[in-house]
């Protein structure tokens, strides 16, 4: 995407009033609503496990804009882990390629954004791991091994099973505490 066009769309996205969550995917601005209690509970259940296995130098961040001007993308995952130095800013946006993982909980109102748009955008943005929790289907999916255009590996488990999270976290994610919608 043309950098000037991206800058203009980014300016519009960032000028929205507080309470709105918006992302850019090419020429499309994706707006989402505030999450439900189950969404928040599931996110915290997963985050606690990641926090216990996060290597030194990475910090969790919720709702931080991951920006990739070259790819023409600005996405805002529910949870990501970033190098400490990247978060030494007064801004709410950081370079997407700095993210160690993007964690999303599928929105019941717009599942295509997580299952199609972000599966397409995150590897283009240089994000090595994408964990997708779908409380509608009671599944957890990990996308990995991106080549800059797509993810080459996909692993799926049902709620109640464990899923291996690779380096830099290196642990078995327990999904027994996740609640369905």
C-alpha positions in Angstrom: 0.0 0.0 0.0 1.1 3.5 -0.7 2.7 4.9 2.6 0.8 8.2 2.3 -2.5 6.4 1.9 -1.7 4.2 4.9 -0.8 7.3 6.9 -4.1 8.9 6.0 -6.2 5.8 7.0 -4.1 5.4 10.2 -4.9 9.1 11.1 -8.6 8.5 10.6 -8.5 5.3 12.6 -6.6 6.9 15.5 -9.0 9.9 15.6 -12.0 7.8 16.6 -13.5 8.5 20.0 -12.4 6.4 23.0 -14.3 3.1 23.4 -14.0 2.2 19.7 -11.5 -0.5 18.6 -10.6 -0.2 15.0 -8.1 -2.0 12.8 -6.8 -1.5 9.2 -6.6 -4.3 6.7 -5.6 -2.7 3.4 -8.4 -0.2 2.5 -10.8 -1.7 5.1 -11.4 -0.3 8.5 -12.6 -3.0 10.9 -14.5 -1.8 14.0 -15.4 -4.1 16.9 -17.5 -3.8 20.0 -16.5 -4.2 23.6 -15.9 -7.8 24.7 -18.2 -9.9 26.8 -17.5 -11.3 30.3 -16.8 -14.8 28.8 -14.4 -13.2 26.3 -12.5 -11.4 29.1 -12.5 -14.5 31.4 -11.1 -16.8 28.6 -8.5 -14.1 27.8 -7.3 -14.0 31.4 -7.3 -17.8 31.7 -4.9 -17.9 28.7 -2.9 -14.9 29.8 -2.1 -16.4 33.2 -0.5 -19.4 31.5 1.5 -17.3 29.1 2.7 -15.0 31.9 4.0 -18.0 33.8 6.1 -19.0 30.8 7.2 -15.6 29.3 10.9 -15.2 28.9 12.7 -12.2 30.4 12.6 -9.2 28.1 9.0 -9.8 26.9 6.0 -8.1 28.4 2.2 -8.8 27.8 0.2 -6.1 26.2 -3.6 -6.0 25.6 -5.1 -3.9 22.8 -1.9 -2.4 21.5 -1.9 -1.5 17.8 0.5 -3.6 15.8 1.4 -1.5 12.8 3.0 -2.6 9.5 3.0 0.3 7.1 4.8 -1.8 4.4 1.9 -4.3 4.5 -0.7 -1.6 4.9 -2.0 -3.2 8.1 -2.8 -2.1 11.6 -4.2 -4.8 13.8 -5.1 -4.8 17.5 -4.9 -8.3 19.0 -6.6 -9.1 22.3 -3.2 -10.0 23.7 0.4 -9.9 22.5 3.9 -10.2 24.0 6.4 -7.6 23.0 10.0 -6.7 23.9 10.2 -4.3 26.8 12.0 -1.6 24.8 9.2 -1.5 22.2 6.7 -0.5 24.9 8.8 2.5 26.0 6.6 4.9 24.1 3.7 7.2 24.9 2.0 6.0 21.7 -0.4 3.0 21.5 1.2 1.6 18.4 4.3 -0.5 17.9 6.0 -2.2 14.9 4.1 -5.5 14.2 7.2 -7.5 13.5 8.3 -7.0 17.2 5.4 -9.2 18.4 6.3 -12.7 19.6 2.7 -13.8 19.3 -0.8 -12.5 18.7 -3.6 -14.0 20.7 -7.2 -13.5 19.6 -10.6 -14.6 21.0 -13.0 -15.0 18.1 -15.7 -12.3 18.1 -19.2 -13.9 17.8 -20.3 -10.8 15.9 -17.5 -10.9 13.3 -15.7 -14.3 13.2 -14.4 -13.7 9.7 -12.1 -10.9 10.9 -10.2 -13.4 13.1 -10.5 -16.6 11.0 -9.9 -15.0 7.6 -8.6 -11.4 7.8 -6.0 -12.0 10.6 -4.9 -15.4 9.3 -4.1 -13.5 6.1 -2.7 -10.3 7.7 -0.5 -11.6 10.6 2.0 -13.5 8.6 2.3 -10.5 6.2 3.0 -8.3 9.3 5.8 -10.6 10.4 4.0 -12.1 13.5 5.5 -15.6 14.1 2.7 -17.1 16.1 -1.1 -16.6 16.0 -3.2 -18.2 18.7 -6.9 -18.2 18.0 -9.5 -19.2 20.7 -13.0 -19.8 19.3 -15.5 -20.1 22.2 -18.3 -20.7 19.6 -16.7 -23.8 18.3 -14.9 -24.7 21.6 -11.5 -24.9 19.8 -8.1 -23.4 20.1 -5.9 -23.1 17.0 -2.2 -22.2 16.7 -0.9 -20.9 13.4 2.9 -20.9 13.0 5.9 -21.1 10.6 5.1 -17.9 8.6 7.1 -17.2 5.4 6.0 -13.6 5.0 2.9 -14.5 3.0 1.1 -17.2 5.0 1.4 -19.6 7.9 2.6 -23.1 7.0 1.5 -24.9 10.2 -1.9 -25.1 11.9 -2.6 -27.1 15.0 -6.2 -27.5 16.4 -7.4 -28.8 19.8 -10.8 -28.8 21.4 -11.5 -27.2 24.7 -10.3 -29.6 27.4 -7.2 -30.7 25.5 -3.6 -29.3 25.7 -1.8 -27.4 22.9 2.0 -27.1 22.7 3.1 -23.5 22.5 6.6 -23.3 21.0 9.5 -21.0 21.8 10.0 -18.4 23.1 7.2 -19.6 25.5 7.7 -23.4 25.4 4.8 -24.8 27.4 1.6 -26.9 27.2 -1.4 -24.6 27.1 -4.3 -26.0 29.2 -7.7 -25.3 27.7 -9.8 -27.0 30.4 -10.7 -23.6 32.0 -12.1 -22.0 28.9 -15.8 -21.4 28.6 -17.9 -21.6 25.5 -20.4 -19.0 24.3 
